[in-house]
Amino acid sequence: MGFTPKDFLVWAELPVTDLDAAIRFYSQVTGANLSIDNSGPNPIAMFKPADEATGIALHLYQGKPAGDGRGPTLHLIAEGELEDIMARVADAGGKVMSETIQIPPGRFFYACDPDGNSLSFFKFNE
């Protein structure tokens, strides 16, 4: 018998070299309102507060990114159509790394943020 929680990922921390610049990039690309949380030992930029039922959340922190797409890939949801998100990634200083890829639950593309963090932006089938 294996362990099968609802979600294996409960928290993601993404290191960035410049927290203010990263807030601008991720706000522009995702449409999210990131907020600064100073309650811990270091400031972090929250995408949203953790879901109280699952704990699932994402935040940015001042740290050392793996760079050049070498770290883990975070698959994110963003506002709008994938083609619009691709344009916003490029306009905001990131890099689109692939064409749109179709898989059974939806479509996505790979990208890197200005720090070289590996990302994907995903849209579920409607």
Backbone as JSON Lines, residues from 0, in Angstrom:
{"i":0,"aa":"M","n":[0.84,-1.18,0.0],"ca":[0.0,0.0,0.0],"c":[0.89,1.24,0.0]}
{"i":1,"aa":"G","n":[0.65,2.15,-0.92],"ca":[1.46,3.36,-1.02],"c":[0.78,4.57,-0.41]}
{"i":2,"aa":"F","n":[1.58,5.53,-0.09],"ca":[1.09,6.81,0.45],"c":[0.58,7.64,-0.71]}
{"i":3,"aa":"T","n":[-0.68,8.08,-0.68],"ca":[-1.26,8.86,-1.78],"c":[-2.05,10.05,-1.25]}
{"i":4,"aa":"P","n":[-1.35,11.13,-0.87],"ca":[-2.07,12.32,-0.43],"c":[-2.77,12.99,-1.61]}
{"i":5,"aa":"K","n":[-3.66,13.91,-1.33],"ca":[-4.34,14.65,-2.39],"c":[-3.31,15.38,-3.27]}
{"i":6,"aa":"D","n":[-2.32,16.0,-2.66],"ca":[-1.26,16.73,-3.37],"c":[0.08,16.39,-2.72]}
{"i":7,"aa":"F","n":[1.08,16.07,-3.52],"ca":[2.42,15.86,-2.97],"c":[3.13,17.19,-2.73]}
{"i":8,"aa":"L","n":[2.9,18.17,-3.57],"ca":[3.51,19.48,-3.38],"c":[2.62,20.31,-2.46]}
{"i":9,"aa":"V","n":[3.2,20.82,-1.38],"ca":[2.42,21.65,-0.47],"c":[2.95,23.09,-0.4]}
{"i":10,"aa":"W","n":[4.18,23.3,-0.82],"ca":[4.74,24.65,-0.75],"c":[5.88,24.73,-1.74]}
{"i":11,"aa":"A","n":[5.96,25.82,-2.49],"ca":[7.06,26.04,-3.42],"c":[7.7,27.38,-3.1]}
{"i":12,"aa":"E","n":[9.02,27.38,-3.05],"ca":[9.81,28.59,-2.86],"c":[10.68,28.77,-4.08]}
{"i":13,"aa":"L","n":[10.6,29.93,-4.7],"ca":[11.37,30.2,-5.91],"c":[12.4,31.29,-5.6]}
{"i":14,"aa":"P","n":[13.69,30.96,-5.69],"ca":[14.72,31.96,-5.4],"c":[14.89,32.94,-6.55]}
{"i":15,"aa":"V","n":[15.04,34.21,-6.21],"ca":[15.25,35.27,-7.2],"c":[16.37,36.17,-6.7]}
{"i":16,"aa":"T","n":[17.06,36.83,-7.62],"ca":[18.17,37.69,-7.22],"c":[17.71,39.08,-6.78]}
{"i":17,"aa":"D","n":[16.58,39.55,-7.31],"ca":[16.06,40.88,-7.0],"c":[14.56,40.73,-6.77]}
{"i":18,"aa":"L","n":[14.14,40.78,-5.52],"ca":[12.74,40.53,-5.17],"c":[11.8,41.52,-5.84]}
{"i":19,"aa":"D","n":[12.14,42.8,-5.85],"ca":[11.26,43.8,-6.48],"c":[11.11,43.56,-7.98]}
{"i":20,"aa":"A","n":[12.23,43.26,-8.66],"ca":[12.17,42.97,-10.1],"c":[11.35,41.71,-10.38]}
{"i":21,"aa":"A","n":[11.5,40.71,-9.53],"ca":[10.75,39.46,-9.7],"c":[9.25,39.69,-9.49]}
{"i":22,"aa":"I","n":[8.9,40.54,-8.53],"ca":[7.49,40.88,-8.32],"c":[6.92,41.52,-9.58]}
{"i":23,"aa":"R","n":[7.67,42.43,-10.18],"ca":[7.2,43.07,-11.43],"c":[7.03,42.03,-12.54]}
{"i":24,"aa":"F","n":[8.02,41.13,-12.72],"ca":[7.94,40.12,-13.77],"c":[6.72,39.21,-13.55]}
{"i":25,"aa":"Y","n":[6.61,38.62,-12.38],"ca":[5.53,37.65,-12.14],"c":[4.16,38.31,-12.11]}
{"i":26,"aa":"S","n":[4.06,39.54,-11.65],"ca":[2.79,40.26,-11.69],"c":[2.36,40.51,-13.13]}
{"i":27,"aa":"Q","n":[3.31,40.97,-13.96],"ca":[3.01,41.24,-15.37],"c":[2.63,39.98,-16.12]}
{"i":28,"aa":"V","n":[3.34,38.89,-15.88],"ca":[3.11,37.66,-16.64],"c":[1.86,36.92,-16.17]}
{"i":29,"aa":"T","n":[1.68,36.79,-14.86],"ca":[0.57,35.98,-14.36],"c":[-0.72,36.74,-14.14]}
{"i":30,"aa":"G","n":[-0.64,38.05,-13.94],"ca":[-1.81,38.83,-13.58],"c":[-2.09,38.79,-12.08]}
{"i":31,"aa":"A","n":[-1.2,38.16,-11.31],"ca":[-1.38,38.03,-9.86],"c":[-1.0,39.32,-9.15]}
{"i":32,"aa":"N","n":[-1.6,39.54,-8.0],"ca":[-1.23,40.62,-7.1],"c":[-0.35,40.02,-6.03]}
{"i":33,"aa":"L","n":[0.95,40.1,-6.18],"ca":[1.85,39.54,-5.18],"c":[1.95,40.49,-4.0]}
{"i":34,"aa":"S","n":[1.98,39.93,-2.81],"ca":[2.09,40.74,-1.62],"c":[3.35,40.35,-0.85]}
{"i":35,"aa":"I","n":[3.95,41.33,-0.19],"ca":[5.14,41.08,0.62],"c":[4.7,40.62,2.0]}
{"i":36,"aa":"D","n":[5.32,39.56,2.46],"ca":[5.07,39.04,3.8],"c":[6.36,39.19,4.58]}
{"i":37,"aa":"N","n":[6.32,39.98,5.64],"ca":[7.5,40.22,6.48],"c":[7.42,39.47,7.81]}
{"i":38,"aa":"S","n":[6.54,38.48,7.9],"ca":[6.33,37.81,9.19],"c":[7.44,36.8,9.54]}
{"i":39,"aa":"G","n":[8.23,36.39,8.56],"ca":[9.3,35.43,8.82],"c":[10.63,36.12,9.0]}
{"i":40,"aa":"P","n":[11.7,35.34,8.96],"ca":[13.03,35.92,9.14],"c":[13.47,36.78,7.96]}
{"i":41,"aa":"N","n":[12.9,36.55,6.77],"ca":[13.24,37.33,5.58],"c":[11.96,37.65,4.82]}
{"i":42,"aa":"P","n":[11.93,38.79,4.11],"ca":[10.74,39.11,3.33],"c":[10.56,38.1,2.18]}
{"i":43,"aa":"I","n":[9.31,37.79,1.9],"ca":[8.96,36.94,0.76],"c":[7.81,37.6,0.02]}
{"i":44,"aa":"A","n":[7.68,37.28,-1.27],"ca":[6.56,37.78,-2.06],"c":[5.6,36.62,-2.27]}
{"i":45,"aa":"M","n":[4.42,36.76,-1.73],"ca":[3.41,35.71,-1.79],"c":[2.53,35.87,-3.03]}
{"i":46,"aa":"F","n":[2.32,34.75,-3.75],"ca":[1.35,34.76,-4.84],"c":[-0.06,34.83,-4.28]}
{"i":47,"aa":"K","n":[-0.29,34.14,-3.2],"ca":[-1.53,34.2,-2.44],"c":[-1.24,33.51,-1.12]}
{"i":48,"aa":"P","n":[-2.04,33.78,-0.11],"ca":[-1.81,33.04,1.14],"c":[-2.02,31.55,0.92]}
{"i":49,"aa":"A","n":[-1.36,30.76,1.71],"ca":[-1.51,29.3,1.62],"c":[-2.96,28.91,1.81]}
{"i":50,"aa":"D","n":[-3.42,27.94,1.04],"ca":[-4.76,27.38,1.19],"c":[-4.82,26.71,2.56]}
{"i":51,"aa":"E","n":[-5.77,27.12,3.37],"ca":[-5.82,26.59,4.74],"c":[-6.08,25.09,4.77]}
{"i":52,"aa":"A","n":[-6.78,24.56,3.78],"ca":[-7.09,23.13,3.77],"c":[-5.91,22.29,3.31]}
{"i":53,"aa":"T","n":[-5.13,22.81,2.34],"ca":[-4.06,22.0,1.77],"c":[-2.67,22.53,2.07]}
{"i":54,"aa":"G","n":[-2.56,23.83,2.34],"ca":[-1.26,24.45,2.56],"c":[-0.57,24.83,1.27]}
{"i":55,"aa":"I","n":[-1.16,24.51,0.12],"ca":[-0.5,24.75,-1.16],"c":[-0.34,26.25,-1.41]}
{"i":56,"aa":"A","n":[0.88,26.65,-1.71],"ca":[1.18,28.06,-1.96],"c":[2.49,28.16,-2.72]}
{"i":57,"aa":"L","n":[2.8,29.38,-3.14],"ca":[4.05,29.68,-3.84],"c":[4.52,31.05,-3.4]}
{"i":58,"aa":"H","n":[5.82,31.15,-3.15],"ca":[6.36,32.48,-2.87],"c":[7.75,32.63,-3.48]}
{"i":59,"aa":"L","n":[8.15,33.88,-3.65],"ca":[9.49,34.25,-4.13],"c":[10.29,34.7,-2.93]}
{"i":60,"aa":"Y","n":[11.58,34.42,-2.95],"ca":[12.45,34.9,-1.89],"c":[13.8,35.28,-2.47]}
{"i":61,"aa":"Q","n":[14.47,36.21,-1.8],"ca":[15.81,36.63,-2.21],"c":[16.75,35.46,-1.97]}
{"i":62,"aa":"G","n":[17.31,34.9,-3.04],"ca":[18.17,33.74,-2.9],"c":[19.04,33.56,-4.13]}
{"i":63,"aa":"K","n":[19.51,32.35,-4.32],"ca":[20.4,32.05,-5.44],"c":[19.7,31.08,-6.39]}
{"i":64,"aa":"P","n":[19.15,31.59,-7.52],"ca":[18.51,30.72,-8.49],"c":[19.51,29.76,-9.14]}
{"i":65,"aa":"A","n":[19.03,28.6,-9.56],"ca":[19.89,27.64,-10.26],"c":[20.35,28.24,-11.58]}
{"i":66,"aa":"G","n":[19.49,29.0,-12.23],"ca":[19.83,29.68,-13.48],"c":[19.87,28.76,-14.68]}
{"i":67,"aa":"D","n":[19.75,29.34,-15.85],"ca":[19.83,28.64,-17.13],"c":[18.9,27.42,-17.21]}
{"i":68,"aa":"G","n":[17.77,27.47,-16.5],"ca":[16.79,26.39,-16.56],"c":[17.22,25.09,-15.91]}
{"i":69,"aa":"R","n":[18.27,25.13,-15.07],"ca":[18.8,23.89,-14.47],"c":[18.04,23.43,-13.24]}
{"i":70,"aa":"G","n":[17.28,24.28,-12.61],"ca":[16.54,23.89,-11.41],"c":[15.26,23.17,-11.76]}
{"i":71,"aa":"P","n":[14.45,22.85,-10.75],"ca":[13.17,22.21,-11.01],"c":[12.26,23.15,-11.8]}
{"i":72,"aa":"T","n":[11.33,22.59,-12.51],"ca":[10.38,23.38,-13.3],"c":[9.08,23.53,-12.52]}
{"i":73,"aa":"L","n":[8.65,24.77,-12.34],"ca":[7.36,25.04,-11.73],"c":[6.35,25.26,-12.85]}
{"i":74,"aa":"H","n":[5.23,24.57,-12.78],"ca":[4.16,24.71,-13.78],"c":[3.1,25.61,-13.17]}
{"i":75,"aa":"L","n":[2.91,26.78,-13.76],"ca":[2.05,27.81,-13.2],"c":[0.81,28.07,-14.06]}
{"i":76,"aa":"I","n":[-0.19,28.59,-13.43],"ca":[-1.39,29.08,-14.1],"c":[-1.25,30.59,-14.19]}
{"i":77,"aa":"A","n":[-1.7,31.18,-15.29],"ca":[-1.67,32.63,-15.45],"c":[-2.95,33.08,-16.13]}
{"i":78,"aa":"E","n":[-3.23,34.35,-15.99],"ca":[-4.42,34.95,-16.59],"c":[-4.27,35.02,-18.11]}
{"i":79,"aa":"G","n":[-5.33,34.7,-18.84],"ca":[-5.35,34.85,-20.29],"c":[-5.01,33.58,-21.04]}
{"i":80,"aa":"E","n":[-4.94,33.71,-22.36],"ca":[-4.62,32.6,-23.25],"c":[-3.1,32.39,-23.29]}
{"i":81,"aa":"L","n":[-2.69,31.15,-23.58],"ca":[-1.26,30.84,-23.59],"c":[-0.46,31.75,-24.52]}
{"i":82,"aa":"E","n":[-1.01,32.05,-25.68],"ca":[-0.28,32.9,-26.63],"c":[-0.04,34.29,-26.04]}
{"i":83,"aa":"D","n":[-1.02,34.8,-25.3],"ca":[-0.86,36.1,-24.64],"c":[0.18,36.02,-23.52]}
{"i":84,"aa":"I","n":[0.17,34.9,-22.79],"ca":[1.13,34.71,-21.71],"c":[2.54,34.62,-22.29]}
{"i":85,"aa":"M","n":[2.7,33.92,-23.42],"ca":[4.01,33.85,-24.08],"c":[4.54,35.25,-24.38]}
{"i":86,"aa":"A","n":[3.68,36.1,-24.92],"ca":[4.09,37.46,-25.25],"c":[4.48,38.24,-23.99]}
{"i":87,"aa":"R","n":[3.72,38.07,-22.92],"ca":[4.03,38.77,-21.67],"c":[5.35,38.3,-21.08]}
{"i":88,"aa":"V","n":[5.65,36.99,-21.18],"ca":[6.94,36.48,-20.69],"c":[8.08,37.22,-21.39]}
{"i":89,"aa":"A","n":[8.01,37.29,-22.71],"ca":[9.07,37.96,-23.48],"c":[9.12,39.45,-23.16]}
{"i":90,"aa":"D","n":[7.94,40.11,-23.11],"ca":[7.89,41.55,-22.83],"c":[8.43,41.9,-21.45]}
{"i":91,"aa":"A","n":[8.28,40.97,-20.49],"ca":[8.7,41.23,-19.12],"c":[10.16,40.84,-18.86]}
{"i":92,"aa":"G","n":[10.87,40.35,-19.88],"ca":[12.29,40.04,-19.73],"c":[12.61,38.57,-19.53]}
{"i":93,"aa":"G","n":[11.61,37.69,-19.65],"ca":[11.86,36.26,-19.58],"c":[12.11,35.7,-20.96]}
{"i":94,"aa":"K","n":[12.23,34.36,-21.04],"ca":[12.46,33.7,-22.33],"c":[11.46,32.57,-22.5]}
{"i":95,"aa":"V","n":[10.83,32.54,-23.65],"ca":[9.97,31.41,-24.02],"c":[10.9,30.33,-24.57]}
{"i":96,"aa":"M","n":[10.81,29.12,-24.01],"ca":[11.75,28.06,-24.34],"c":[11.17,26.96,-25.24]}
{"i":97,"aa":"S","n":[9.86,27.01,-25.5],"ca":[9.25,25.97,-26.34],"c":[8.01,26.52,-27.02]}
{"i":98,"aa":"E","n":[7.56,25.76,-27.99],"ca":[6.24,26.01,-28.55],"c":[5.21,25.47,-27.57]}
{"i":99,"aa":"T","n":[3.94,25.67,-27.85],"ca":[2.87,25.1,-27.03],"c":[2.86,23.58,-27.2]}
{"i":100,"aa":"I","n":[2.72,22.88,-26.08],"ca":[2.72,21.41,-26.06],"c":[1.35,20.95,-25.58]}
{"i":101,"aa":"Q","n":[0.74,20.05,-26.33],"ca":[-0.58,19.51,-25.97],"c":[-0.4,18.19,-25.22]}
{"i":102,"aa":"I","n":[-1.07,18.05,-24.09],"ca":[-1.14,16.78,-23.35],"c":[-2.62,16.55,-23.01]}
{"i":103,"aa":"P","n":[-3.01,15.36,-22.61],"ca":[-4.44,15.11,-22.4],"c":[-5.18,16.13,-21.53]}
{"i":104,"aa":"P","n":[-4.62,16.61,-20.4],"ca":[-5.43,17.56,-19.62],"c":[-5.38,19.01,-20.1]}
{"i":105,"aa":"G","n":[-4.48,19.35,-21.04],"ca":[-4.4,20.74,-21.48],"c":[-3.18,21.03,-22.33]}
{"i":106,"aa":"R","n":[-2.79,22.31,-22.33],"ca":[-1.64,22.76,-23.11],"c":[-0.72,23.58,-22.2]}
{"i":107,"aa":"F","n":[0.59,23.59,-22.56],"ca":[1.55,24.38,-21.8],"c":[2.73,24.73,-22.68]}
{"i":108,"aa":"F","n":[3.56,25.65,-22.18],"ca":[4.85,25.93,-22.81],"c":[5.88,26.15,-21.72]}
{"i":109,"aa":"Y","n":[7.14,25.9,-22.08],"ca":[8.25,26.11,-21.16],"c":[8.81,27.52,-21.33]}
{"i":110,"aa":"A","n":[9.3,28.08,-20.22],"ca":[9.88,29.41,-20.23],"c":[10.92,29.5,-19.12]}
{"i":111,"aa":"C","n":[11.67,30.58,-19.1],"ca":[12.57,30.91,-18.0],"c":[12.27,32.34,-17.57]}
{"i":112,"aa":"D","n":[12.33,32.6,-16.28],"ca":[12.18,33.97,-15.79],"c":[13.51,34.7,-15.99]}
{"i":113,"aa":"P","n":[13.6,35.99,-15.69],"ca":[14.86,36.71,-15.89],"c":[16.05,36.15,-15.12]}
{"i":114,"aa":"D","n":[15.79,35.4,-14.04],"ca":[16.87,34.76,-13.27],"c":[17.24,33.39,-13.81]}
{"i":115,"aa":"G","n":[16.55,32.92,-14.85],"ca":[16.83,31.61,-15.41],"c":[16.09,30.47,-14.73]}
{"i":116,"aa":"N","n":[15.15,30.79,-13.82],"ca":[14.33,29.73,-13.22],"c":[13.47,29.08,-14.28]}
{"i":117,"aa":"S","n":[13.4,27.74,-14.27],"ca":[12.62,26.98,-15.24],"c":[11.14,27.04,-14.87]}
{"i":118,"aa":"L","n":[10.31,27.43,-15.83],"ca":[8.87,27.58,-15.63],"c":[8.11,26.91,-16.75]}
{"i":119,"aa":"S","n":[6.86,26.69,-16.5],"ca":[5.9,26.31,-17.53],"c":[4.62,27.04,-17.2]}
{"i":120,"aa":"F","n":[3.9,27.44,-18.22],"ca":[2.58,28.04,-18.03],"c":[1.57,27.12,-18.67]}
{"i":121,"aa":"F","n":[0.55,26.76,-17.89],"ca":[-0.37,25.68,-18.24],"c":[-1.8,26.19,-18.31]}
{"i":122,"aa":"K","n":[-2.55,25.64,-19.27],"ca":[-3.99,25.88,-19.39],"c":[-4.69,24.54,-19.5]}
{"i":123,"aa":"F","n":[-5.66,24.3,-18.61],"ca":[-6.46,23.08,-18.69],"c":[-7.4,23.15,-19.89]}
{"i":124,"aa":"N","n":[-7.73,22.0,-20.45],"ca":[-8.75,21.95,-21.49],"c":[-10.06,22.48,-20.93]}
{"i":125,"aa":"E","n":[-10.8,23.16,-21.77],"ca":[-12.09,23.71,-21.3],"c":[-13.22,22.79,-21.67]}
